[in-house]
Amino acid sequence: MKILVSILLSVTILLSTEFSDFINKKNCNQIIDKSVYTVCYNYHHKGSLFVGYTLDGDLVNKGNIKKRGRFYTEKNLPKKYRSHTKDYTHSGYDRGHLASDASFDWDEKVMRKTYSMVNVIPQSPKVNRKLWIKSEKYERLVSTQLGSVNVINGVVYDENPKRIGKNQISVPKGFWKMIYNDEKDFKKCFYYNNDLDVVVKGDKLKHHQIDCGKLVKD
């Protein structure tokens, strides 16, 4: 029995997930700590590769601050690698949050942190407003059910991506969300193509669920 327990514990350790699996010096040109979330930033794409955070189920959905913030340039980055809100103007893409503002709207100062441009990627308006938002609502729901959840959002780029704006921001080909609580043995992952012409009608969250083991860490 002791041997069996030891084997099971080993498997649990191997299957556990840490932010550092994705957000580390190997993957990131710069790691930016925004206190409520952490960013793995890529200089070449002038955008984030991963954003990780923990949601407290006792806090989400409590404040519901209606006044939203304004996007701002991240001064912790070297100037030549920064993205600006004007890069998105007339681009056809939304300023899409990775760490959702609605998941942090229990405090105005905390929510404002989600408006840093390091937390923003060019997202298809239809995907951002109709599809991705379902996964954001789901992470909040699960956090209230389990007490807390960890979330990692990942961004996938082509080798030679489309670029927008004066600062030539890379447009992702897709992005994903991992929601997990290892103590409660819960983990679900969702992937979205960054498709401008995506069909919205009939879309459900389950249509985007994928095997978490397929997500690339580097």
C-alpha positions as CSV (number, residue, x, y, z in Angstrom):
1,M,0.0,0.0,0.0
2,K,2.9,2.4,0.9
3,I,4.4,1.8,-2.6
4,L,1.1,2.5,-4.3
5,V,0.6,5.7,-2.3
6,S,4.1,6.8,-3.3
7,I,3.4,6.2,-6.9
8,L,0.2,8.2,-6.8
9,L,1.9,11.1,-5.1
10,S,4.6,11.1,-7.8
11,V,2.0,11.2,-10.5
12,T,0.3,14.1,-8.8
13,I,3.5,16.1,-8.7
14,L,4.2,15.4,-12.3
15,L,0.8,16.6,-13.4
16,S,0.7,19.7,-11.3
17,T,1.1,23.1,-13.0
18,E,3.1,26.2,-12.0
19,F,3.1,29.6,-13.5
20,S,6.9,29.2,-13.8
21,D,6.3,26.3,-16.3
22,F,5.4,29.0,-18.8
23,I,6.6,32.3,-17.3
24,N,10.3,32.0,-17.0
25,K,13.6,33.5,-18.2
26,K,13.8,31.0,-21.0
27,N,10.5,31.9,-22.6
28,C,10.4,35.6,-21.7
29,N,12.4,38.6,-22.8
30,Q,11.0,40.4,-19.8
31,I,8.9,39.3,-16.9
32,I,6.6,42.0,-15.6
33,D,4.9,41.7,-12.2
34,K,1.7,43.7,-12.0
35,S,1.1,42.4,-8.5
36,V,-2.3,40.9,-9.4
37,Y,-1.0,39.2,-12.5
38,T,2.4,38.3,-14.1
39,V,3.3,38.8,-17.7
40,C,5.8,37.0,-20.0
41,Y,6.6,39.6,-22.6
42,N,8.2,39.1,-26.0
43,Y,10.2,42.0,-27.6
44,H,10.0,40.7,-31.2
45,H,6.2,40.6,-31.2
46,K,5.8,43.6,-28.8
47,G,3.2,41.6,-27.0
48,S,2.8,39.0,-24.2
49,L,3.3,35.3,-24.6
50,F,1.7,34.4,-21.3
51,V,-0.2,36.1,-18.5
52,G,-0.8,34.2,-15.2
53,Y,-2.9,35.1,-12.2
54,T,-4.9,33.6,-9.3
55,L,-8.6,34.4,-8.7
56,D,-10.1,34.5,-5.2
57,G,-13.7,33.2,-5.4
58,D,-14.7,35.5,-2.5
59,L,-13.7,38.6,-4.5
60,V,-14.8,38.0,-8.1
61,N,-18.2,39.2,-9.0
62,K,-18.4,41.3,-5.8
63,G,-17.5,44.8,-6.9
64,N,-18.9,45.0,-10.5
65,I,-17.4,48.5,-11.0
66,K,-19.2,49.8,-14.0
67,K,-16.8,52.6,-15.0
68,R,-14.0,51.0,-17.0
69,G,-10.4,52.1,-17.2
70,R,-8.3,53.6,-20.0
71,F,-5.5,51.7,-21.7
72,Y,-2.0,52.9,-20.9
73,T,1.5,52.3,-22.1
74,E,3.7,50.1,-19.9
75,K,6.6,52.2,-18.7
76,N,8.5,49.2,-17.3
77,L,9.4,48.2,-20.8
78,P,12.2,49.7,-23.0
79,K,10.5,52.3,-25.2
80,K,11.4,50.6,-28.5
81,Y,9.4,47.4,-27.4
82,R,6.3,49.1,-26.1
83,S,2.9,49.0,-27.8
84,H,0.5,51.9,-27.7
85,T,-3.3,52.1,-27.8
86,K,-3.0,54.1,-31.0
87,D,-1.5,51.1,-32.7
88,Y,-5.0,49.5,-32.7
89,T,-6.8,52.5,-34.1
90,H,-8.5,51.5,-37.4
91,S,-6.7,48.2,-37.4
92,G,-9.8,46.1,-37.4
93,Y,-8.7,44.4,-34.1
94,D,-9.9,45.0,-30.6
95,R,-7.6,45.8,-27.7
96,G,-8.2,42.4,-26.1
97,H,-7.5,41.7,-22.5
98,L,-5.7,38.6,-21.5
99,A,-6.4,39.1,-17.7
100,S,-10.0,40.2,-17.9
101,D,-10.9,43.5,-16.3
102,A,-14.2,41.9,-15.1
103,S,-12.2,39.3,-13.2
104,F,-10.6,42.1,-11.1
105,D,-13.4,44.6,-10.8
106,W,-13.7,44.2,-7.0
107,D,-11.3,47.1,-6.6
108,E,-10.8,50.1,-8.9
109,K,-7.1,50.3,-8.5
110,V,-6.7,46.6,-9.0
111,M,-8.9,46.7,-12.1
112,R,-6.9,49.5,-13.6
113,K,-3.8,47.3,-13.7
114,T,-5.5,45.2,-16.3
115,Y,-5.5,48.2,-18.7
116,S,-1.7,48.1,-19.1
117,M,-0.9,47.5,-22.8
118,V,1.2,44.4,-21.8
119,N,-2.1,42.8,-20.9
120,V,-3.5,43.5,-24.4
121,I,-3.3,41.7,-27.7
122,P,-4.9,42.3,-31.1
123,Q,-8.1,40.2,-30.9
124,S,-10.8,39.7,-33.6
125,P,-13.8,41.7,-32.4
126,K,-16.1,38.8,-32.8
127,V,-13.9,36.4,-30.9
128,N,-13.2,39.0,-28.2
129,R,-16.8,40.1,-27.6
130,K,-18.7,36.9,-28.3
131,L,-16.5,33.8,-27.8
132,W,-13.5,34.6,-25.6
133,I,-15.7,36.3,-23.1
134,K,-17.4,33.0,-22.3
135,S,-14.1,31.6,-21.0
136,E,-13.6,34.7,-18.9
137,K,-17.0,34.3,-17.3
138,Y,-16.3,30.6,-16.8
139,E,-13.0,31.3,-14.9
140,R,-15.0,33.5,-12.5
141,L,-17.7,30.9,-12.0
142,V,-15.2,28.1,-11.2
143,S,-13.3,30.3,-8.8
144,T,-16.5,30.8,-6.8
145,Q,-17.2,27.1,-6.9
146,L,-13.7,25.9,-5.9
147,G,-12.7,28.9,-3.7
148,S,-9.9,29.9,-6.1
149,V,-8.4,29.1,-9.4
150,N,-5.1,29.7,-11.2
151,V,-5.3,31.0,-14.8
152,I,-2.7,31.1,-17.5
153,N,-3.5,32.8,-20.8
154,G,-1.2,31.9,-23.7
155,V,-0.7,33.6,-27.1
156,V,0.3,31.8,-30.3
157,Y,2.0,33.7,-33.2
158,D,2.9,32.7,-36.7
159,E,6.6,32.8,-37.7
160,N,5.9,35.9,-39.8
161,P,2.8,37.4,-38.3
162,K,0.6,40.2,-39.6
163,R,1.5,43.5,-37.9
164,I,-0.5,46.6,-37.1
165,G,0.1,50.2,-36.1
166,K,3.1,52.5,-36.1
167,N,4.9,50.2,-33.7
168,Q,4.2,47.1,-35.8
169,I,2.5,44.9,-33.2
170,S,2.2,41.2,-34.1
171,V,-1.3,39.9,-34.5
172,P,-1.6,36.4,-32.9
173,K,-3.0,33.5,-34.9
174,G,-4.7,32.2,-31.7
175,F,-4.7,32.2,-27.9
176,W,-5.7,29.9,-25.1
177,K,-6.8,29.8,-21.5
178,M,-5.9,27.2,-18.8
179,I,-8.0,27.2,-15.7
180,Y,-6.8,24.9,-12.9
181,N,-6.8,24.1,-9.2
182,D,-4.4,21.2,-8.5
183,E,-5.7,20.7,-4.9
184,K,-9.2,20.1,-6.3
185,D,-7.9,18.1,-9.2
186,F,-9.5,20.5,-11.7
187,K,-8.0,21.6,-15.0
188,K,-9.7,22.8,-18.2
189,C,-8.2,24.5,-21.3
190,F,-9.7,26.4,-24.2
191,Y,-8.3,27.5,-27.5
192,Y,-9.5,30.2,-29.9
193,N,-8.4,31.0,-33.5
194,N,-8.0,34.7,-34.0
195,D,-10.4,34.7,-36.9
196,L,-11.9,38.0,-38.1
197,D,-14.7,36.1,-39.9
198,V,-15.5,33.5,-37.3
199,V,-19.1,32.3,-37.1
200,V,-20.6,33.3,-33.8
201,K,-24.1,31.7,-34.1
202,G,-24.3,28.4,-32.2
203,D,-20.9,28.8,-30.6
204,K,-20.5,27.2,-27.1
205,L,-17.6,27.2,-24.7
206,K,-17.3,23.4,-25.0
207,H,-16.5,23.8,-28.7
208,H,-13.2,25.4,-27.8
209,Q,-12.1,22.9,-25.1
210,I,-8.8,21.1,-25.8
211,D,-6.5,18.7,-24.1
212,C,-4.3,20.7,-21.8
213,G,-1.4,18.5,-22.6
214,K,-1.2,19.9,-26.1
215,L,-0.4,23.4,-24.9
216,V,3.2,24.5,-25.6
217,K,5.2,25.8,-22.7
218,D,8.1,27.2,-24.8
